[in-house]
Amino acid sequence: MSNTRSSSGKLSIFVTRRWPQAAEAALGEHFDVTLNDGDKPLSRDALIDGFASHDIAAPTVSDKIDAEIVAAGAAGKCRLISNYGVGVNHIDLAAAAAHDIPVTNTPGVLTDATADITMTLM
């Protein structure tokens, strides 16, 4: 299934946890955004529905994305899993690869914070 644009002409993105306000605003400029308003872990059913009904899924490390969730996304609209965090060990990478869904992350996001904490502790 190919990506489909909404009536606004934008791809849809499903964000599983709240991001900084500036990041959410930037997403809204480029995508039709569905946010987790409560910023609490979503139920498994909500993750399955969100992955299936959006072009892009943006989970965080607190979300366990297993083969069933990936398969639901692949059967629906999901064509990219864009992890908001460094690691991807909470995402079933084999399932994503089997469904030709790329998985991205933000590998350098904690580098400055780690350096700052290290210098503070010295």
C-alpha positions in Angstrom: 0.0 0.0 0.0 1.4 3.4 -0.9 1.4 6.4 1.4 -1.7 8.4 1.2 -2.0 12.1 1.9 -4.8 13.5 4.0 -7.1 16.2 2.7 -4.5 18.7 3.9 -1.9 17.1 1.6 0.2 16.2 4.6 1.4 12.7 5.7 0.0 11.6 9.1 2.2 11.0 12.1 1.3 9.2 15.3 3.3 10.4 18.3 3.0 8.1 21.3 4.3 10.4 24.0 4.4 14.2 24.4 7.5 16.0 22.9 8.8 19.4 23.7 6.3 22.1 22.6 8.6 23.4 19.9 9.0 20.0 18.4 5.3 19.3 18.4 4.7 22.7 16.7 7.3 21.9 14.1 5.6 18.6 13.4 2.3 20.3 12.9 3.8 22.5 10.2 4.7 19.4 8.1 2.4 16.6 9.2 -1.2 15.8 10.3 -0.2 15.0 13.9 -2.0 12.7 16.4 -0.6 13.2 19.9 -1.0 11.2 23.1 -2.7 14.0 25.0 -2.2 12.3 28.4 1.5 11.5 28.0 0.9 8.2 29.7 1.8 4.8 28.1 -0.8 3.9 25.5 -2.6 0.6 25.6 -1.6 -2.1 23.2 -4.8 -1.6 21.2 -4.1 2.1 20.9 -0.6 1.4 19.6 -2.0 -1.1 17.1 -4.6 1.3 15.9 -2.2 4.2 15.8 0.4 2.3 13.7 -2.3 1.0 11.3 -3.9 4.4 10.7 -0.9 6.7 10.2 1.8 7.0 7.6 4.5 7.4 10.3 4.7 6.1 13.9 6.9 8.0 16.4 7.3 5.9 19.5 9.7 6.4 22.4 11.7 4.0 24.5 8.8 3.5 26.8 6.7 1.8 24.1 7.3 -1.9 23.4 6.8 -2.2 19.6 6.5 -5.9 18.9 5.9 -7.9 15.8 2.1 -7.7 16.1 2.1 -3.9 16.3 4.5 -3.7 13.3 2.4 -6.1 11.3 -0.7 -4.0 12.1 1.1 -1.0 10.8 2.2 -2.7 7.7 -1.3 -3.9 7.0 -2.5 -0.4 7.4 -0.7 2.9 6.4 2.6 2.8 8.4 5.6 3.2 6.2 8.2 4.5 8.8 8.9 4.0 12.5 10.8 7.1 13.6 11.9 6.5 17.2 12.2 9.5 19.5 15.3 8.3 21.3 18.7 6.8 21.0 18.1 3.1 21.2 15.8 0.8 19.2 15.9 -2.3 21.4 12.2 -1.8 22.2 11.3 -2.2 18.6 11.1 -5.5 16.8 13.6 -4.7 14.1 13.3 -8.1 12.4 9.5 -7.6 12.0 10.0 -4.1 10.7 12.6 -5.4 8.1 10.2 -8.2 7.1 7.5 -5.7 6.3 10.0 -3.2 4.6 9.3 -0.5 7.3 12.5 1.5 8.0 13.3 2.3 11.6 15.1 5.5 12.4 16.3 7.0 15.7 18.1 10.0 17.1 21.5 8.6 18.1 23.2 11.8 19.2 20.4 13.3 21.2 21.9 12.6 24.6 25.6 13.4 23.8 25.5 17.0 25.1 23.5 16.1 28.2 25.9 13.2 29.0 28.9 15.5 28.6 27.3 18.2 30.8 26.6 15.7 33.6 30.1 14.3 33.4 31.6 17.8 33.7 29.3 18.5 36.6 30.4 15.4 38.5 34.1 16.1 38.0 
